[in-house]
Amino acid sequence: MLSPGDKAPAFELPDADMTMVRSTDLFGSKNVVIYFYPKDDTPGCTLEALEFSDIMARFESLGAVVVGISRDPCVSHAAFRDKHGLTVHLLADTEAEVCNAYGVWQEREKNGERKMGIVRSTFIVDREGTVRHAFYDVKPKGHAEQVLALVEAL
């Protein structure tokens, strides 16, 4: 698991339009909010994505970019984005490599069954590529506003 002060793991993942997004293109020029979520178009994940999208202009005015990462494929991300009018950048980590690097791919229990899954988590990475805040097992409601306040303080 990552902690404040750690170097953010580098990544290269396709977005909903199958364009490759490289962390090296983001780190160094912007503050980056990276949030990991379990699955496209589920209630909590939709709420979280909508809340980030609703205040995206405020993140952008601070020179920050917001990316959401799940194991869903690009086609699923595109459908999710289009259905809900999302403005967050959705990245596909189908092999869970980035999820593992950030420590969010963990064994979880649901309905009495133990299996691997994404623990909803958010990382705020500064312009130097250093993790400033790391939140594991977050609740989606109101989370985007909390993250915005922390980005404003950077």
C-alpha positions as CSV (number, residue, x, y, z in Angstrom):
1,M,0.0,0.0,0.0
2,L,1.2,3.5,-0.8
3,S,1.6,6.3,1.8
4,P,2.1,10.0,1.5
5,G,5.7,10.7,0.4
6,D,6.0,7.6,-1.8
7,K,6.8,8.0,-5.5
8,A,3.6,7.3,-7.5
9,P,4.0,4.2,-9.6
10,A,4.2,4.9,-13.3
11,F,1.5,3.6,-15.7
12,E,0.5,3.4,-19.3
13,L,-3.2,2.5,-19.9
14,P,-5.8,2.9,-22.6
15,D,-8.7,5.3,-22.0
16,A,-12.3,4.8,-23.1
17,D,-11.4,5.8,-26.6
18,M,-8.4,3.4,-26.7
19,T,-5.9,6.2,-26.6
20,M,-2.9,5.4,-24.4
21,V,-2.5,7.6,-21.3
22,R,1.0,7.7,-19.7
23,S,1.6,8.9,-16.2
24,T,4.8,10.5,-17.4
25,D,2.7,12.8,-19.5
26,L,0.7,13.8,-16.4
27,F,3.2,13.8,-13.6
28,G,5.5,16.8,-13.8
29,S,2.9,19.1,-15.3
30,K,-0.2,18.7,-13.3
31,N,-1.5,17.5,-9.9
32,V,-3.2,14.2,-10.6
33,V,-6.1,12.6,-8.8
34,I,-6.2,8.9,-9.4
35,Y,-9.2,7.0,-8.2
36,F,-9.7,3.3,-8.4
37,Y,-13.2,1.9,-8.5
38,P,-14.6,-1.6,-8.7
39,K,-16.9,-1.7,-11.7
40,D,-18.5,0.5,-14.4
41,D,-22.1,1.5,-14.1
42,T,-22.7,0.2,-10.6
43,P,-24.5,2.4,-8.0
44,G,-21.4,3.5,-5.9
45,C,-19.1,3.8,-8.9
46,T,-21.6,5.8,-10.9
47,L,-22.2,8.2,-7.9
48,E,-18.4,8.7,-7.5
49,A,-17.9,9.3,-11.2
50,L,-20.8,11.7,-11.4
51,E,-19.5,13.7,-8.4
52,F,-16.0,14.0,-9.9
53,S,-17.5,15.0,-13.2
54,D,-19.8,17.6,-11.7
55,I,-16.8,19.5,-10.3
56,M,-14.3,18.7,-13.0
57,A,-14.1,22.4,-14.1
58,R,-12.9,23.3,-10.5
59,F,-10.2,20.6,-10.7
60,E,-9.1,21.9,-14.1
61,S,-9.0,25.5,-12.8
62,L,-6.5,24.3,-10.2
63,G,-4.3,22.6,-12.9
64,A,-5.4,19.1,-11.8
65,V,-6.5,16.2,-13.8
66,V,-8.8,13.4,-12.6
67,V,-8.5,9.8,-13.8
68,G,-10.6,6.8,-12.8
69,I,-9.2,3.3,-13.1
70,S,-10.9,0.0,-13.0
71,R,-10.4,-3.5,-14.6
72,D,-13.3,-2.9,-17.1
73,P,-12.3,-2.8,-20.8
74,C,-12.3,0.3,-22.9
75,V,-15.6,-0.5,-24.5
76,S,-17.3,-0.7,-21.1
77,H,-15.7,2.6,-20.1
78,A,-17.0,4.3,-23.2
79,A,-20.5,3.1,-22.6
80,F,-20.4,4.1,-19.0
81,R,-19.0,7.6,-19.9
82,D,-21.6,8.1,-22.6
83,K,-24.6,6.8,-20.6
84,H,-23.9,9.2,-17.8
85,G,-22.1,12.1,-19.5
86,L,-19.0,11.6,-17.5
87,T,-16.0,14.0,-17.9
88,V,-13.5,12.0,-15.9
89,H,-10.8,10.2,-17.8
90,L,-11.6,6.4,-17.4
91,L,-8.6,4.1,-17.9
92,A,-8.7,0.3,-18.4
93,D,-6.4,-1.8,-16.2
94,T,-7.7,-5.2,-17.4
95,E,-4.7,-7.1,-16.1
96,A,-4.7,-5.3,-12.7
97,E,-1.0,-4.3,-13.0
98,V,-1.6,-0.7,-12.0
99,C,-4.1,-1.8,-9.3
100,N,-1.4,-4.1,-7.9
101,A,1.2,-1.3,-8.0
102,Y,-1.1,1.0,-6.0
103,G,-2.1,-1.7,-3.6
104,V,-5.8,-1.6,-4.4
105,W,-6.2,-5.2,-5.8
106,Q,-7.0,-7.0,-2.6
107,E,-8.9,-10.0,-1.3
108,R,-12.4,-9.0,-0.2
109,E,-15.4,-10.7,1.3
110,K,-18.8,-10.2,-0.3
111,N,-21.9,-12.2,0.6
112,G,-19.7,-14.6,2.6
113,E,-17.4,-15.3,-0.4
114,R,-13.8,-14.3,-0.5
115,K,-12.4,-13.1,-3.8
116,M,-10.0,-10.6,-5.3
117,G,-11.3,-7.1,-6.2
118,I,-10.6,-3.4,-6.3
119,V,-10.8,-1.6,-3.0
120,R,-12.2,1.8,-3.8
121,S,-9.2,4.1,-3.3
122,T,-8.0,7.6,-4.2
123,F,-4.5,9.0,-4.6
124,I,-3.5,12.7,-4.9
125,V,-0.2,13.0,-6.7
126,D,1.6,16.3,-6.9
127,R,3.4,17.8,-9.9
128,E,6.7,16.0,-8.9
129,G,5.0,12.6,-9.0
130,T,4.9,12.2,-5.2
131,V,1.8,10.8,-3.5
132,R,0.5,13.5,-1.2
133,H,-2.6,11.7,0.0
134,A,-3.6,8.0,-0.1
135,F,-7.1,6.9,0.8
136,Y,-8.1,3.2,0.8
137,D,-11.7,1.9,1.2
138,V,-13.4,5.2,0.6
139,K,-17.1,5.9,0.5
140,P,-18.2,7.5,-2.7
141,K,-20.8,10.0,-1.4
142,G,-19.1,13.4,-1.0
143,H,-15.6,12.1,-1.7
144,A,-15.0,14.2,-4.7
145,E,-15.5,17.5,-2.7
146,Q,-13.1,16.2,0.0
147,V,-10.5,15.5,-2.7
148,L,-11.0,18.9,-4.3
149,A,-10.4,20.6,-0.9
150,L,-7.1,18.7,-0.6
151,V,-6.0,19.6,-4.2
152,E,-6.8,23.3,-3.4
153,A,-4.4,23.1,-0.5
154,L,-1.5,21.8,-2.6
